[in-house]
Amino acid sequence: MTATRSLKGTITSFDLANPHAQIGLDVKGDSGSVEHWTVESGPAIRAMKEAGWHSDSLKPGDEVTIFFHPSKRSVNVGVLIQVVFPDGRVLPLKTSGDKTQPNN
């Protein structure tokens, strides 16, 4: 959980369900091929809702940049830090005092 990465892509799914929310994201590579990524929230759903998340916060087709901690063992999997929309809106996952937030 020390490395941080970002990906720009298109939301394919969003499931705000216990114990952790899951986001599906399609990312177009340099060669034009599409990679599917799954990013899971670390905190429980209650913490996400307190941070401003709703079941319709992300919709298939939304273009976003996702910041996350990549998995050490699995390919195309990570733990969510935050989501940034093209208009600058941010869906945070951690508190503003968290030093792992990319926008602090």
N, C-alpha and C positions, 0 to 999 in steps of 0.2 A: 504494500500500500504506500510505497514511497515514490514510485514513478507515476507521473501524470501524463496523459495523452489526450489529444482532441481529434475528433472526426467530424467532417461536414457531410451530411447525408439527408436521406428522406425517411421519415418515420413510416414503418410498415405495421407496427402494432404497439399498443400500450395497455398494460394490464395492471391496474392499481388494486392489487389483491394481496392479502396476507400470505406468507409472512413478509415478502418483499415485492415491490413493483418490478415489472420487467418491461423493457423498451426494446423493440425490434427496429433496426436501422439498416437501410441499404446504402452502401458507400461505393461510389464509382471510383475505380482505380485509375492509374495513369494510362493503362492499356485499354481502358474503356470497359473492362469487365466489372461486374458488380459483386461486391462482397457483402454478405449478410452478417450483421453484428447483433449480439444480445448484450444489453447492459442492464444490470440489476441494481436496485437501490440497496444501500447498506442499512439505513434506519428502517424501522417498522413503519407501516402505513400511517399510524397516528402522527408520528413525527413529520411525515411528508405533508399531511393535511395541515398541520400547524404551521408549516413553512409556506403554505399557499397552494399546494397541489390539489387538483380535482380530477375526477375520472375523465373529464374531457380536456385536460390540460394539453395533451398531445393527441393529434389525430393523424391517421394514415394520410400521407401526402405532404405533411408539414416538413418544410426544409429547416434544419437546425444544425447547430454545432454542439456536440456533446463532449464534455470534459469528464474523464473517468480514470480510474486506476486499472490498468490492464492486468489480466490474469497471468500468473507465471506459468501455469500448466496448460491452459486451454487456449486455442486459437479463436480470435474474434469474440472474446467474452471479457467483460470488465465490470467494475463497481462504479456506479454513477457518482459524480461530484455535482455537476450542474448542466443545465441545458440553456443555450442562448439562441434566440430567434434572430433572423436577419434584421429586424427592426430594433434590436438591442434589448428586448425584454429578456429577463433571466428567470429561470425556474431554479432556485437554489435548493440544495438538499441539506446543507449544513449551516450552522449558525454563522453570522457575520464575523464572529471572532475566530473562526477556524482558519488556521494559517494555510490549509491545503486548498482553499478556495482560489481559483485562478484570477479572480477579479478583485482581490483584496489589495 
